[in-house]
Amino acid sequence: MFDGIASRYDFLNHFLSCYQDVLWRRYCCKYLKKLMADGNAPGNAGCMTGKATAADVAVENADGNVGCAKNVPRIVRLLDLCGGTGDFAHTFRKIFESGCACKCAAKTNPQKGTVQCVSQKGTARGFAVEPAVIGDFSYGMLAEVKPKKIDAHAVQLDAMKMPFAERQFDVILNGFGMRNVPDARGALLESYRVLDAGGYLCVLEFFSPRNLFNKFFYKVLAPLFIPVMGAFFSGKRDAYEYLVNSILRFLPVDDFCKMAEECGFEVNKVKMFDGGISFGVFLHKPVSAS
Ligand SMILES: C[S@@+](CC[C@H](N)C(=O)[O-])C[C@H]1O[C@@H](n2cnc3c(N)ncnc32)[C@H](O)[C@@H]1O
């Protein structure tokens, strides 16, 4: 289904949400940056003294110990899961690398297998994002990543059975994907597995409506105008009927949080956007997780 709407997907996303989706993504990325900058994140093991900033990152010393280095950007390993055309990953890079003067001259030290930053121009004050992995089931959606010239690898995958070893990522984004996978619990468990201890999973999603305003919006207004607009611009009315129905069939946000906790996550924050039209759910894999 997503293959059929891929070329108009971004435009319709922005149009139907009155550009709110752009603001929601931005909020999520800014909040993740704040969380990571607090120092309580993977790779910062040696820097969790309470005073660490993003610039005080963990680096491996010559003797193999992990310590803090000033002015070295934190390297972030990002997975945009159900990433589609890559908009979320693109926003993430822009926000995480703003304020980072070094534009990451990051490279892997093959001898030690560690990641270090070299040849910084000026003072590094932030993060450097490794080329992101944009993982999605739909080739059509992934084909839209390339024209955007995002520094990323597009990987065709199933969110419930990912082709990655454990603890490969520091941050996983999931924009409007959980509702679309056949088994959200399976996708949560897999996300937990591939996330490093201390890492974050950010789920931006339309959850099943709970309050009166949202029920009215999703049960009365949305079925009237979303399929019509979708059909007009993409010629695929059924895809946009599915969008509305999938929201009504999905879990309410509280139940989703409960499920995430059962999968091992801690709920860091639930941010309601536009009266509950969508939510940003920030999940944390405990530092102590094995
Ligand atoms: C609504 S789109 C979201 C795209 C993008 N993340 C965004 O923020 O706009 C949902 C995406 O989930 C993908 N998807 C559905 N089931 C999947 C699965 N089992 N594994 C991976 N991706 C899946 C679809 O192909 C589609 O691109």
Ligand as a Chemical Component Dictionary entry (heavy atoms), coordinates in Angstrom:
data_LIG
# 
_chem_comp.id                   LIG 
_chem_comp.type                 NON-POLYMER 
_chem_comp.pdbx_formal_charge   0 
_chem_comp.three_letter_code    LIG 
# 
loop_
_chem_comp_atom.comp_id 
_chem_comp_atom.atom_id 
_chem_comp_atom.alt_atom_id 
_chem_comp_atom.type_symbol 
_chem_comp_atom.charge 
_chem_comp_atom.model_Cartn_x 
_chem_comp_atom.model_Cartn_y 
_chem_comp_atom.model_Cartn_z 
_chem_comp_atom.pdbx_ordinal 
LIG C1  C1  C 0  2.906 6.156  7.939 1  
LIG S1  S1  S 1  4.438 5.635  7.295 2  
LIG C2  C2  C 0  5.585 6.528  8.265 3  
LIG C3  C3  C 0  6.809 6.994  7.514 4  
LIG C4  C4  C 0  7.741 7.899  8.270 5  
LIG N1  N1  N 0  8.302 7.263  9.428 6  
LIG C5  C5  C 0  7.113 9.195  8.671 7  
LIG O1  O1  O 0  7.379 9.651  9.789 8  
LIG O2  O2  O -1 6.418 9.807  7.885 9  
LIG C6  C6  C 0  4.545 4.021  7.975 10 
LIG C7  C7  C 0  5.681 3.232  7.420 11 
LIG O3  O3  O 0  5.760 1.981  8.128 12 
LIG C8  C8  C 0  6.238 1.020  7.212 13 
LIG N2  N2  N 0  5.982 -0.338 7.714 14 
LIG C9  C9  C 0  4.799 -0.958 7.843 15 
LIG N3  N3  N 0  4.969 -2.205 8.343 16 
LIG C10 C10 C 0  6.302 -2.360 8.530 17 
LIG C11 C11 C 0  7.108 -3.414 9.020 18 
LIG N4  N4  N 0  6.582 -4.567 9.444 19 
LIG N5  N5  N 0  8.438 -3.231 9.076 20 
LIG C12 C12 C 0  8.997 -2.066 8.664 21 
LIG N6  N6  N 0  8.275 -1.022 8.185 22 
LIG C13 C13 C 0  6.947 -1.171 8.124 23 
LIG C14 C14 C 0  5.516 1.346  5.921 24 
LIG O4  O4  O 0  6.141 0.786  4.795 25 
LIG C15 C15 C 0  5.538 2.873  5.947 26 
LIG O5  O5  O 0  6.604 3.407  5.218 27 
# 
loop_
_chem_comp_bond.comp_id 
_chem_comp_bond.atom_id_1 
_chem_comp_bond.atom_id_2 
_chem_comp_bond.value_order 
_chem_comp_bond.pdbx_ordinal 
LIG C1  S1  SING 1  
LIG S1  C2  SING 2  
LIG S1  C6  SING 3  
LIG C2  C3  SING 4  
LIG C3  C4  SING 5  
LIG C4  N1  SING 6  
LIG C4  C5  SING 7  
LIG C5  O1  DOUB 8  
LIG C5  O2  SING 9  
LIG C6  C7  SING 10 
LIG C7  O3  SING 11 
LIG C7  C15 SING 12 
LIG O3  C8  SING 13 
LIG C8  N2  SING 14 
LIG C8  C14 SING 15 
LIG N2  C9  SING 16 
LIG N2  C13 SING 17 
LIG C9  N3  DOUB 18 
LIG N3  C10 SING 19 
LIG C10 C11 SING 20 
LIG C10 C13 DOUB 21 
LIG C11 N4  SING 22 
LIG C11 N5  DOUB 23 
LIG N5  C12 SING 24 
LIG C12 N6  DOUB 25 
LIG N6  C13 SING 26 
LIG C14 O4  SING 27 
LIG C14 C15 SING 28 
LIG C15 O5  SING 29 
# 
